[in-house]
Amino acid sequence: MSIQQLEFIERTTAENPTHSIIWLHGLGADGHDFEAIVPELNLPSSASYRFLFPHAPFQRITVNKGQVMRGWYDIRSTDIDRQEDFEGINDSTLALMGLIEGEIERGIASENIVIAGFSQGGAIALNTGLRYQSKLAGIMALSTYLPSHDAYPENAHDENRNTSIFMAHGTVDEVIPFEVAEKSRAKLESMGYPLEWHAYNIGHGVGPDELAAISAWLQKVLG
């Protein structure tokens, strides 16, 4: 899978962007899922941001009886972090790295790039950020978990050891159990990552309090 072959939605807050936020959707959605969130973030008008919302490719999802839908990798078990599709996770990780490289080629410094994602997309954002070989501004992981859990810390790259991670999860999430997210949180903290953790009394989604926290964090990591 090549990121150049994926369609994506691009939104900018002003001309000549100096910062990029690459935001991956969850299983069964598409890039439009978070497109409307841009104005709700209330980012300062003094800076110019480019948002990219890529569409995952279509593939069969095992737990959904083989139904074809957009997904960053297959889900093979109702226990979300078991029987992982390592090949699919790796393909999407490389694809996201390709999109980061594309932003760098367009003149955005890697340290001005945030990678973000919700659910499956957040898993890919985490996996990519920890492995990426150039310094990023931040990693945002919403309603998600760290995939390939046992591959860390061995597969982590030193360049992003001090990169800020924003992680938020609903305490009554019906898709990815809160306990799974907490396990990932503990893993990241044990590796020494600067992790900003938020728990909300919501299900598998993003609430208004969470949106405000995301905005504050973005402004902090993007200066």
MDAnalysis code that builds the backbone (N, CA, C; Angstrom):
import MDAnalysis as mda
import numpy as np

u = mda.Universe.empty(669, n_residues=223, atom_resindex=np.repeat(np.arange(223), 3), trajectory=True)
u.add_TopologyAttr("name", ["N", "CA", "C"] * 223)
u.add_TopologyAttr("resid", np.arange(1, 224))
u.add_TopologyAttr("resname", ["MET", "SER", "ILE", "GLN", "GLN", "LEU", "GLU", "PHE", "ILE", "GLU", "ARG", "THR", "THR", "ALA", "GLU", "ASN", "PRO", "THR", "HIS", "SER", "ILE", "ILE", "TRP", "LEU", "HIS", "GLY", "LEU", "GLY", "ALA", "ASP", "GLY", "HIS", "ASP", "PHE", "GLU", "ALA", "ILE", "VAL", "PRO", "GLU", "LEU", "ASN", "LEU", "PRO", "SER", "SER", "ALA", "SER", "TYR", "ARG", "PHE", "LEU", "PHE", "PRO", "HIS", "ALA", "PRO", "PHE", "GLN", "ARG", "ILE", "THR", "VAL", "ASN", "LYS", "GLY", "GLN", "VAL", "MET", "ARG", "GLY", "TRP", "TYR", "ASP", "ILE", "ARG", "SER", "THR", "ASP", "ILE", "ASP", "ARG", "GLN", "GLU", "ASP", "PHE", "GLU", "GLY", "ILE", "ASN", "ASP", "SER", "THR", "LEU", "ALA", "LEU", "MET", "GLY", "LEU", "ILE", "GLU", "GLY", "GLU", "ILE", "GLU", "ARG", "GLY", "ILE", "ALA", "SER", "GLU", "ASN", "ILE", "VAL", "ILE", "ALA", "GLY", "PHE", "SER", "GLN", "GLY", "GLY", "ALA", "ILE", "ALA", "LEU", "ASN", "THR", "GLY", "LEU", "ARG", "TYR", "GLN", "SER", "LYS", "LEU", "ALA", "GLY", "ILE", "MET", "ALA", "LEU", "SER", "THR", "TYR", "LEU", "PRO", "SER", "HIS", "ASP", "ALA", "TYR", "PRO", "GLU", "ASN", "ALA", "HIS", "ASP", "GLU", "ASN", "ARG", "ASN", "THR", "SER", "ILE", "PHE", "MET", "ALA", "HIS", "GLY", "THR", "VAL", "ASP", "GLU", "VAL", "ILE", "PRO", "PHE", "GLU", "VAL", "ALA", "GLU", "LYS", "SER", "ARG", "ALA", "LYS", "LEU", "GLU", "SER", "MET", "GLY", "TYR", "PRO", "LEU", "GLU", "TRP", "HIS", "ALA", "TYR", "ASN", "ILE", "GLY", "HIS", "GLY", "VAL", "GLY", "PRO", "ASP", "GLU", "LEU", "ALA", "ALA", "ILE", "SER", "ALA", "TRP", "LEU", "GLN", "LYS", "VAL", "LEU", "GLY"])
u.atoms.positions = np.array([
    [0.850, -1.194, 0.000],
    [0.000, 0.000, 0.000],
    [0.882, 1.239, 0.000],
    [0.657, 2.132, -0.919],
    [1.429, 3.374, -1.000],
    [0.547, 4.551, -0.639],
    [1.042, 5.421, 0.237],
    [0.240, 6.563, 0.666],
    [-0.058, 7.485, -0.510],
    [0.832, 7.496, -1.537],
    [0.583, 8.347, -2.684],
    [-0.648, 7.869, -3.471],
    [-1.012, 6.622, -3.298],
    [-2.166, 6.071, -3.993],
    [-3.457, 6.279, -3.199],
    [-3.340, 6.779, -1.999],
    [-4.517, 7.021, -1.171],
    [-5.051, 8.429, -1.417],
    [-6.345, 8.542, -1.493],
    [-6.956, 9.861, -1.559],
    [-6.972, 10.464, -0.157],
    [-6.883, 11.765, -0.088],
    [-7.001, 12.423, 1.215],
    [-7.622, 13.792, 1.045],
    [-8.183, 14.279, 2.115],
    [-8.783, 15.606, 2.153],
    [-7.767, 16.561, 2.760],
    [-7.630, 17.712, 2.173],
    [-6.683, 18.712, 2.680],
    [-7.427, 19.989, 3.047],
    [-7.156, 20.488, 4.240],
    [-7.749, 21.742, 4.690],
    [-6.636, 22.611, 5.286],
    [-6.621, 23.885, 4.941],
    [-5.641, 24.795, 5.527],
    [-6.376, 25.927, 6.234],
    [-5.769, 26.427, 7.294],
    [-6.392, 27.514, 8.052],
    [-5.984, 28.888, 7.540],
    [-4.922, 28.933, 6.726],
    [-4.449, 30.180, 6.121],
    [-3.477, 29.811, 5.007],
    [-3.026, 30.795, 4.265],
    [-2.080, 30.534, 3.187],
    [-0.698, 30.199, 3.753],
    [0.099, 29.531, 2.925],
    [1.495, 29.207, 3.249],
    [1.625, 28.518, 4.608],
    [1.071, 27.319, 4.753],
    [1.122, 26.609, 6.033],
    [2.555, 26.360, 6.512],
    [2.733, 26.488, 7.808],
    [4.037, 26.213, 8.422],
    [3.995, 24.984, 9.319],
    [2.789, 24.458, 9.571],
    [2.612, 23.288, 10.428],
    [1.605, 22.345, 9.777],
    [1.782, 21.050, 9.995],
    [0.858, 20.059, 9.438],
    [0.350, 19.128, 10.526],
    [-0.927, 18.793, 10.435],
    [-1.545, 17.781, 11.293],
    [-2.130, 16.714, 10.381],
    [-1.615, 15.509, 10.477],
    [-2.097, 14.382, 9.669],
    [-2.967, 13.519, 10.569],
    [-4.249, 13.404, 10.245],
    [-5.250, 12.842, 11.166],
    [-5.921, 11.638, 10.513],
    [-5.761, 10.469, 11.103],
    [-6.291, 9.221, 10.558],
    [-7.609, 8.843, 11.233],
    [-8.578, 8.452, 10.420],
    [-9.902, 8.060, 10.907],
    [-9.894, 6.623, 11.452],
    [-11.026, 6.216, 11.984],
    [-11.183, 4.877, 12.518],
    [-11.769, 3.905, 11.509],
    [-11.935, 2.675, 11.925],
    [-12.427, 1.597, 11.068],
    [-13.817, 1.918, 10.523],
    [-13.968, 1.748, 9.210],
    [-15.266, 1.920, 8.586],
    [-15.632, 3.350, 8.257],
    [-14.827, 4.302, 8.691],
    [-15.074, 5.713, 8.385],
    [-14.223, 6.108, 7.177],
    [-14.046, 7.398, 6.966],
    [-13.133, 7.880, 5.938],
    [-12.597, 9.245, 6.373],
    [-11.838, 9.876, 5.500],
    [-11.199, 11.134, 5.870],
    [-12.161, 12.241, 6.245],
    [-13.410, 12.142, 5.784],
    [-14.393, 13.167, 6.124],
    [-14.776, 13.138, 7.607],
    [-14.468, 12.049, 8.292],
    [-14.953, 11.840, 9.651],
    [-14.555, 12.965, 10.602],
    [-13.342, 13.483, 10.454],
    [-12.862, 14.533, 11.349],
    [-12.632, 15.864, 10.627],
    [-13.041, 15.946, 9.391],
    [-12.842, 17.178, 8.621],
    [-13.491, 18.387, 9.291],
    [-14.692, 18.193, 9.827],
    [-15.439, 19.311, 10.413],
    [-14.867, 19.789, 11.739],
    [-13.869, 19.071, 12.259],
    [-13.327, 19.416, 13.567],
    [-12.378, 20.607, 13.495],
    [-11.883, 20.918, 12.294],
    [-10.850, 21.957, 12.159],
    [-11.285, 23.293, 12.757],
    [-12.424, 23.865, 12.364],
    [-12.799, 25.150, 12.966],
    [-13.135, 25.047, 14.453],
    [-13.563, 23.870, 14.903],
    [-13.920, 23.697, 16.307],
    [-12.702, 23.707, 17.221],
    [-11.514, 23.526, 16.665],
    [-10.298, 23.509, 17.477],
    [-9.881, 24.904, 17.920],
    [-10.432, 25.929, 17.258],
    [-10.139, 27.322, 17.639],
    [-8.642, 27.596, 17.731],
    [-7.912, 27.153, 16.720],
    [-6.471, 27.394, 16.695],
    [-6.199, 28.858, 16.371],
    [-5.098, 29.399, 16.861],
    [-4.826, 30.832, 16.679],
    [-4.710, 31.215, 15.209],
    [-5.300, 32.334, 14.850],
    [-5.274, 32.808, 13.462],
    [-3.897, 33.333, 13.067],
    [-3.025, 33.507, 14.045],
    [-1.694, 34.027, 13.763],
    [-0.781, 32.986, 13.113],
    [-1.199, 31.712, 13.146],
    [-0.410, 30.632, 12.544],
    [-1.203, 30.004, 11.410],
    [-0.499, 29.301, 10.539],
    [-1.145, 28.654, 9.403],
    [-0.918, 27.147, 9.472],
    [-2.015, 26.394, 9.495],
    [-1.948, 24.944, 9.655],
    [-2.523, 24.247, 8.433],
    [-1.894, 23.146, 8.044],
    [-2.441, 22.278, 7.010],
    [-2.895, 20.968, 7.666],
    [-4.155, 20.616, 7.475],
    [-4.682, 19.343, 7.946],
    [-4.813, 18.391, 6.773],
    [-4.326, 17.176, 6.961],
    [-4.527, 16.114, 5.979],
    [-5.351, 15.012, 6.627],
    [-6.419, 14.599, 5.946],
    [-7.287, 13.525, 6.430],
    [-7.317, 12.417, 5.373],
    [-6.392, 11.471, 5.443],
    [-6.349, 10.418, 4.429],
    [-7.476, 9.401, 4.594],
    [-7.829, 8.765, 3.466],
    [-8.797, 7.673, 3.471],
    [-8.038, 6.351, 3.511],
    [-8.385, 5.483, 4.451],
    [-7.796, 4.135, 4.472],
    [-8.291, 3.350, 3.266],
    [-7.533, 2.353, 2.817],
    [-7.990, 1.518, 1.697],
    [-9.127, 0.601, 2.135],
    [-9.857, 0.087, 1.179],
    [-10.901, -0.894, 1.464],
    [-10.270, -2.273, 1.643],
    [-10.749, -3.007, 2.638],
    [-10.295, -4.382, 2.851],
    [-11.329, -5.156, 3.656],
    [-11.192, -6.467, 3.652],
    [-12.104, -7.311, 4.424],
    [-11.703, -7.291, 5.896],
    [-12.692, -7.162, 6.773],
    [-12.440, -7.119, 8.207],
    [-13.031, -8.379, 8.840],
    [-12.167, -9.200, 9.394],
    [-12.549, -10.528, 9.869],
    [-13.673, -10.489, 10.896],
    [-13.547, -9.619, 11.921],
    [-14.555, -9.619, 12.990],
    [-15.909, -9.114, 12.515],
    [-15.922, -8.432, 11.383],
    [-17.188, -7.966, 10.809],
    [-17.664, -8.913, 9.710],
    [-17.403, -10.218, 9.925],
    [-17.845, -11.280, 9.017],
    [-17.298, -11.102, 7.604],
    [-16.094, -10.560, 7.539],
    [-15.438, -10.392, 6.251],
    [-15.959, -9.253, 5.409],
    [-16.765, -8.390, 6.003],
    [-17.310, -7.252, 5.270],
    [-16.176, -6.338, 4.804],
    [-16.315, -5.816, 3.586],
    [-15.312, -4.910, 3.034],
    [-15.621, -3.484, 3.478],
    [-14.644, -2.832, 4.041],
    [-14.786, -1.447, 4.499],
    [-13.410, -0.803, 4.566],
    [-13.392, 0.493, 4.770],
    [-12.094, 1.165, 4.915],
    [-11.481, 0.794, 6.262],
    [-10.226, 0.410, 6.233],
    [-9.536, 0.063, 7.469],
    [-8.035, 0.129, 7.280],
    [-7.333, 0.466, 8.346],
    [-5.873, 0.558, 8.283],
    [-5.226, -0.808, 8.449],
    [-5.968, -1.769, 9.003],
    [-5.506, -3.157, 9.123],
    [-6.697, -4.013, 9.514],
    [-6.524, -5.322, 9.414],
    [-7.606, -6.249, 9.747],
    [-7.737, -6.383, 11.264],
    [-8.953, -6.619, 11.714],
    [-9.224, -6.950, 13.117],
    [-9.691, -8.394, 13.128],
    [-8.901, -9.259, 13.730],
    [-9.147, -10.703, 13.640],
    [-9.826, -11.295, 14.858],
    [-9.886, -10.509, 15.952],
    [-10.465, -11.017, 17.188],
    [-11.219, -9.902, 17.889],
    [-12.253, -10.277, 18.626],
    [-12.966, -9.275, 19.425],
    [-12.082, -8.744, 20.549],
    [-11.059, -9.496, 20.934],
    [-10.024, -8.974, 21.830],
    [-9.067, -8.165, 20.955],
    [-9.255, -6.867, 20.964],
    [-8.673, -5.978, 19.964],
    [-7.160, -6.080, 19.851],
    [-6.488, -6.397, 20.959],
    [-5.023, -6.432, 20.942],
    [-4.474, -7.848, 20.854],
    [-5.283, -8.789, 20.372],
    [-4.837, -10.169, 20.172],
    [-4.939, -10.536, 18.692],
    [-4.173, -11.529, 18.272],
    [-4.166, -11.990, 16.880],
    [-4.002, -10.810, 15.923],
    [-3.042, -9.971, 16.210],
    [-2.897, -8.730, 15.463],
    [-2.443, -8.969, 14.016],
    [-2.915, -8.107, 13.144],
    [-2.541, -8.120, 11.735],
    [-1.250, -7.317, 11.576],
    [-0.130, -7.945, 11.904],
    [1.139, -7.222, 11.909],
    [1.512, -6.699, 10.524],
    [1.197, -7.465, 9.486],
    [1.512, -7.019, 8.123],
    [0.713, -5.772, 7.764],
    [-0.577, -5.784, 8.077],
    [-1.415, -4.622, 7.788],
    [-0.994, -3.405, 8.589],
    [-0.660, -3.614, 9.873],
    [-0.196, -2.512, 10.721],
    [1.092, -1.917, 10.154],
    [2.004, -2.789, 9.729],
    [3.273, -2.316, 9.165],
    [3.052, -1.560, 7.861],
    [2.162, -2.077, 6.995],
    [1.892, -1.399, 5.724],
    [1.354, 0.008, 5.960],
    [0.409, 0.141, 6.891],
    [-0.172, 1.464, 7.154],
    [0.820, 2.380, 7.849],
    [1.686, 1.813, 8.683],
    [2.739, 2.603, 9.317],
    [3.675, 3.186, 8.263],
    [4.083, 2.359, 7.308],
    [4.947, 2.840, 6.228],
    [4.218, 3.868, 5.366],
    [2.904, 3.659, 5.172],
    [2.125, 4.615, 4.391],
    [2.059, 5.965, 5.075],
    [1.851, 5.979, 6.386],
    [1.832, 7.238, 7.118],
    [3.202, 7.899, 7.096],
    [4.257, 7.111, 7.223],
    [5.602, 7.674, 7.093],
    [5.781, 8.344, 5.732],
    [5.213, 7.719, 4.701],
    [5.295, 8.313, 3.369],
    [4.577, 9.646, 3.287],
    [3.456, 9.755, 3.989],
    [2.719, 11.017, 3.992],
    [3.476, 12.095, 4.758],
    [4.141, 11.698, 5.843],
    [5.001, 12.647, 6.573],
    [6.105, 13.156, 5.650],
    [6.742, 12.227, 4.928],
    [7.814, 12.612, 4.004],
    [7.292, 13.574, 2.940],
    [6.055, 13.350, 2.507],
    [5.466, 14.251, 1.528],
    [5.319, 15.656, 2.059],
    [4.936, 15.780, 3.333],
    [4.818, 17.112, 3.943],
    [6.189, 17.776, 4.086],
    [7.187, 16.988, 4.416],
    [8.546, 17.532, 4.514],
    [8.998, 18.054, 3.151],
    [8.683, 17.298, 2.096],
    [9.046, 17.730, 0.742],
    [8.310, 19.015, 0.348],
    [7.148, 19.246, 0.945],
    [6.381, 20.472, 0.663],
    [6.856, 21.646, 1.517],
    [7.881, 21.419, 2.329],
    [8.492, 22.515, 3.068],
    [8.152, 22.598, 4.541],
    [7.419, 21.601, 5.070],
    [7.099, 21.581, 6.496],
    [8.182, 20.796, 7.239],
    [8.831, 21.425, 8.219],
    [9.843, 20.729, 9.007],
    [9.190, 19.596, 9.803],
    [9.876, 18.494, 9.957],
    [9.289, 17.348, 10.666],
    [8.880, 17.714, 12.084],
    [9.625, 18.605, 12.720],
    [9.297, 19.000, 14.092],
    [8.077, 19.913, 14.162],
    [7.514, 20.246, 13.002],
    [6.263, 21.010, 12.928],
    [5.095, 20.137, 12.448],
    [5.267, 18.834, 12.535],
    [4.237, 17.895, 12.076],
    [3.703, 17.095, 13.257],
    [2.394, 17.084, 13.402],
    [1.715, 16.226, 14.377],
    [1.021, 15.105, 13.617],
    [1.159, 13.877, 14.113],
    [0.383, 12.774, 13.557],
    [-0.660, 12.381, 14.596],
    [-1.881, 12.198, 14.121],
    [-3.009, 11.980, 15.009],
    [-3.901, 10.895, 14.448],
    [-4.705, 10.304, 15.321],
    [-5.650, 9.318, 14.833],
    [-6.639, 8.907, 15.895],
    [-7.765, 8.414, 15.409],
    [-8.840, 7.922, 16.263],
    [-8.988, 6.417, 16.059],
    [-9.073, 5.660, 17.159],
    [-9.291, 4.214, 17.116],
    [-8.184, 3.539, 16.302],
    [-8.519, 2.821, 15.234],
    [-7.479, 2.212, 14.396],
    [-6.460, 3.241, 13.926],
    [-6.940, 4.407, 13.541],
    [-6.031, 5.446, 13.079],
    [-5.075, 5.897, 14.159],
    [-5.550, 5.917, 15.402],
    [-4.689, 6.272, 16.520],
    [-3.624, 5.228, 16.778],
    [-3.978, 3.972, 16.576],
    [-2.999, 2.895, 16.734],
    [-1.867, 3.060, 15.729],
    [-2.219, 3.409, 14.493],
    [-1.196, 3.629, 13.470],
    [-0.370, 4.871, 13.790],
    [-1.009, 5.914, 14.304],
    [-0.266, 7.125, 14.678],
    [0.761, 6.820, 15.767],
    [0.345, 6.069, 16.777],
    [1.280, 5.697, 17.842],
    [2.437, 4.859, 17.302],
    [2.101, 3.833, 16.545],
    [3.125, 2.930, 16.034],
    [4.112, 3.671, 15.136],
    [3.592, 4.595, 14.347],
    [4.448, 5.364, 13.438],
    [5.319, 6.360, 14.198],
    [4.709, 7.089, 15.120],
    [5.458, 8.105, 15.851],
    [6.610, 7.543, 16.657],
    [6.388, 6.406, 17.287],
    [7.443, 5.803, 18.095],
    [8.597, 5.301, 17.243],
    [8.303, 4.934, 15.993],
    [9.330, 4.357, 15.124],
    [9.972, 5.374, 14.178],
    [9.352, 6.545, 14.019],
    [9.809, 7.472, 12.992],
    [11.199, 8.016, 13.315],
    [12.007, 8.214, 12.269],
    [13.423, 8.516, 12.457],
    [13.769, 9.998, 12.463],
    [12.772, 10.861, 12.377],
    [13.005, 12.302, 12.509],
    [12.078, 12.843, 13.578],
    [12.491, 13.898, 14.229],
    [11.734, 14.473, 15.327],
    [10.382, 15.007, 14.859],
    [9.307, 14.618, 15.537],
    [7.968, 15.119, 15.264],
    [7.539, 16.087, 16.362],
    [6.520, 16.900, 16.068],
    [6.010, 17.833, 17.079],
    [5.216, 17.107, 18.144],
    [4.448, 16.093, 17.746],
    [3.626, 15.393, 18.718],
    [2.876, 14.240, 18.080],
    [2.324, 13.383, 18.952],
    [1.557, 12.214, 18.542],
    [0.250, 12.240, 19.321],
    [-0.870, 12.209, 18.609],
    [-2.179, 12.220, 19.255],
    [-2.881, 10.891, 19.023],
    [-3.313, 10.255, 20.114],
    [-3.923, 8.927, 20.034],
    [-5.244, 8.937, 20.790],
    [-6.351, 8.910, 20.049],
    [-7.679, 9.042, 20.638],
    [-8.432, 7.716, 20.599],
    [-8.945, 7.299, 21.747],
    [-9.761, 6.075, 21.838],
    [-9.049, 4.902, 21.171],
    [-7.825, 4.651, 21.603],
    [-7.010, 3.674, 20.904],
    [-6.046, 2.968, 21.845],
    [-5.063, 2.299, 21.284],
    [-4.100, 1.496, 22.040],
    [-2.810, 1.405, 21.239],
    [-1.751, 0.932, 21.865],
    [-0.470, 0.735, 21.186],
    [-0.448, -0.654, 20.560],
    [-0.415, -0.750, 19.226],
    [-0.331, -2.072, 18.609],
    [1.089, -2.619, 18.678],
    [1.254, -3.875, 18.325],
    [2.588, -4.496, 18.358],
    [3.259, -4.235, 19.701],
    [2.461, -4.365, 20.749],
    [2.860, -3.983, 22.114],
    [4.207, -4.571, 22.525],
    [4.414, -5.855, 22.213],
    [5.626, -6.546, 22.667],
    [6.873, -6.163, 21.869],
    [6.692, -5.394, 20.787],
    [7.842, -4.972, 19.982],
    [8.570, -3.779, 20.598],
    [7.998, -3.244, 21.681],
    [8.585, -2.072, 22.338],
    [9.151, -2.459, 23.697],
    [10.247, -1.787, 24.089],
    [10.854, -0.587, 23.480],
    [11.837, -0.844, 22.347],
    [12.066, -2.119, 21.995],
    [13.115, -2.443, 21.020],
    [12.953, -1.692, 19.699],
    [11.730, -1.570, 19.205],
    [11.523, -0.963, 17.891],
    [11.336, 0.555, 17.925],
    [11.389, 1.148, 19.100],
    [11.251, 2.604, 19.204],
    [12.531, 3.286, 18.731],
    [12.392, 4.407, 18.045],
    [13.547, 5.178, 17.589],
    [13.838, 6.294, 18.583],
    [15.108, 6.509, 18.857],
    [15.503, 7.503, 19.859],
    [15.071, 8.918, 19.505],
    [14.885, 9.201, 18.213],
    [14.597, 10.569, 17.775],
    [13.303, 11.113, 18.385],
    [12.351, 10.229, 18.681],
    [11.078, 10.695, 19.236],
    [10.839, 10.218, 20.672],
    [11.906, 9.922, 21.378],
    [11.787, 9.494, 22.780],
    [11.211, 10.593, 23.672],
    [11.421, 11.848, 23.285],
    [10.941, 12.968, 24.099],
    [9.768, 13.702, 23.439],
    [9.168, 13.081, 22.437],
    [8.041, 13.702, 21.741],
    [6.768, 13.564, 22.570],
    [6.049, 14.654, 22.702],
    [4.825, 14.656, 23.500],
    [3.750, 13.770, 22.870],
    [3.118, 12.973, 23.707],
    [2.014, 12.117, 23.274],
    [0.752, 12.529, 24.021],
    [-0.317, 12.775, 23.269],
    [-1.629, 13.059, 23.846],
    [-2.468, 11.810, 23.659],
    [-2.979, 11.269, 24.773],
    [-3.785, 10.053, 24.708],
    [-5.058, 10.274, 25.517],
    [-6.212, 9.988, 24.915],
    [-7.496, 10.171, 25.585],
    [-8.389, 8.973, 25.294],
    [-9.222, 8.619, 26.294],
    [-10.057, 7.427, 26.137],
    [-11.324, 7.564, 26.972],
    [-12.394, 7.001, 26.470],
    [-13.648, 6.970, 27.210],
    [-13.676, 5.819, 28.197],
    [-14.123, 6.100, 29.411],
    [-14.138, 5.058, 30.446],
    [-15.189, 3.986, 30.175],
    [-16.154, 4.287, 29.301],
    [-17.184, 3.299, 28.954],
    [-17.123, 2.986, 27.458],
    [-15.911, 3.001, 26.909],
    [-15.716, 2.687, 25.489],
    [-16.164, 1.252, 25.223],
    [-17.104, 1.089, 24.293],
    [-17.672, -0.216, 23.999],
    [-16.926, -0.942, 22.876],
    [-15.936, -0.276, 22.247],
    [-15.188, -0.865, 21.134],
    [-13.785, -1.278, 21.569],
    [-13.054, -0.343, 22.156],
    [-11.720, -0.623, 22.698],
    [-11.799, -0.417, 24.201],
    [-11.810, -1.488, 24.978],
    [-11.996, -1.362, 26.427],
    [-10.992, -0.403, 27.064],
    [-11.468, 0.308, 28.069],
    [-10.639, 1.272, 28.781],
    [-9.375, 0.599, 29.327],
    [-9.498, -0.648, 29.764],
    [-8.365, -1.372, 30.340],
    [-7.259, -1.587, 29.301],
    [-7.643, -1.762, 28.039],
    [-6.652, -1.937, 26.975],
    [-5.859, -0.642, 26.780],
    [-6.568, 0.483, 26.802],
    [-5.888, 1.773, 26.682],
    [-4.977, 2.031, 27.872],
    [-5.443, 1.688, 29.058],
    [-4.614, 1.889, 30.251],
    [-3.342, 1.038, 30.205],
    [-3.446, -0.158, 29.652],
    [-2.263, -1.014, 29.485],
    [-1.244, -0.331, 28.572],
    [-1.731, 0.280, 27.494],
    [-0.836, 1.007, 26.584],
    [-0.261, 2.241, 27.253],
    [-1.092, 2.920, 28.016],
    [-0.611, 4.086, 28.765],
    [0.551, 3.683, 29.677],
    [0.375, 2.600, 30.417],
    [1.414, 2.141, 31.338],
    [2.695, 1.777, 30.589],
    [2.542, 1.163, 29.422],
    [3.702, 0.789, 28.620],
    [4.472, 2.031, 28.186],
    [3.770, 3.026, 27.692],
    [4.419, 4.251, 27.228],
    [5.097, 4.988, 28.378],
    [4.437, 5.046, 29.523],
    [5.029, 5.718, 30.677],
    [6.252, 4.966, 31.176],
    [6.223, 3.633, 31.106],
    [7.377, 2.841, 31.557],
    [8.591, 3.069, 30.668],
    [8.333, 3.479, 29.402],
    [9.426, 3.773, 28.476],
    [9.891, 5.225, 28.575],
    [9.225, 6.006, 29.422],
    [9.664, 7.368, 29.681],
    [9.124, 8.430, 28.742],
    [8.110, 8.108, 27.950],
    [7.554, 9.115, 27.044],
    [6.776, 10.177, 27.830],
    [6.869, 11.448, 27.406],
    [6.064, 12.498, 28.036],
    [4.615, 12.373, 27.569],
    [3.793, 11.750, 28.388],
    [2.434, 11.392, 28.006],
    [1.417, 12.262, 28.739],
    [0.532, 12.892, 27.976],
    [-0.594, 13.621, 28.552],
    [-1.825, 12.726, 28.412],
    [-2.354, 12.280, 29.528],
    [-3.431, 11.287, 29.542],
    [-4.737, 11.914, 30.010],
    [-5.810, 11.602, 29.297],
    [-7.134, 12.099, 29.666],
    [-8.139, 10.955, 29.620],
    [-8.980, 10.865, 30.629],
    [-10.074, 9.895, 30.659],
    [-11.391, 10.656, 30.761],
    [-12.368, 10.227, 29.966],
    [-13.667, 10.909, 29.942],
    [-14.790, 9.890, 30.094],
    [-15.868, 10.316, 30.702],
    [-17.024, 9.430, 30.901],
    [-17.866, 9.392, 29.622],
    [-17.271, 8.843, 28.571],
    [-17.939, 8.715, 27.277],
    [-17.620, 7.351, 26.689],
    [-18.293, 7.024, 25.587],
    [-18.028, 5.787, 24.874],
    [-16.937, 5.987, 23.831],
    [-17.114, 5.330, 22.684],
    [-16.101, 5.355, 21.630],
    [-16.336, 6.574, 20.748],
    [-15.825, 7.707, 21.186],
    [-16.021, 8.955, 20.459],
    [-15.187, 10.061, 21.069],
    [-15.408, 11.283, 20.580],
    [-14.685, 12.454, 21.064],
    [-15.702, 13.454, 21.590],
    [-15.558, 13.838, 22.854],
    [-16.494, 14.767, 23.489],
    [-15.975, 16.190, 23.500],
    [-16.818, 17.156, 23.900],
    [-16.436, 18.577, 23.890],
    [-15.285, 18.912, 24.832],
    [-15.243, 18.296, 26.015],
    [-14.131, 18.547, 26.930],
    [-12.823, 18.040, 26.334],
    [-12.906, 16.904, 25.669],
    [-11.735, 16.326, 25.015],
    [-11.259, 17.232, 23.882],
    [-12.192, 17.793, 23.135],
    [-11.851, 18.681, 22.026],
    [-11.091, 19.906, 22.529],
    [-11.513, 20.442, 23.664],
    [-10.821, 21.592, 24.249],
    [-9.406, 21.217, 24.670],
    [-9.242, 20.022, 25.230],
    [-7.912, 19.559, 25.644],
    [-7.015, 19.324, 24.434],
    [-7.588, 18.801, 23.361],
    [-6.827, 18.604, 22.119],
    [-6.324, 19.941, 21.594],
    [-7.199, 20.949, 21.586],
    [-6.815, 22.269, 21.090],
    [-5.662, 22.850, 21.904],
    [-5.766, 22.741, 23.224],
    [-4.703, 23.276, 24.100],
    [-3.388, 22.556, 23.847],
    [-3.462, 21.230, 23.700],
    [-2.240, 20.450, 23.478],
    [-1.614, 20.796, 22.134],
    [-2.436, 20.898, 21.066],
    [-1.911, 21.246, 19.760],
    [-1.191, 22.597, 19.788],
    [-1.793, 23.566, 20.446],
    [-1.178, 24.881, 20.514],
    [0.149, 24.831, 21.281],
    [0.212, 23.944, 22.261],
    [1.439, 23.805, 23.042],
    [2.558, 23.174, 22.203],
    [2.260, 22.066, 21.516],
    [3.317, 21.345, 20.798],
    [3.681, 22.018, 19.477],
    [2.741, 22.805, 18.921],
    [3.040, 23.494, 17.663],
    [3.451, 24.948, 17.881],
    [3.522, 25.347, 19.135],
    [4.009, 26.682, 19.448],
    [3.052, 27.789, 19.029],
])
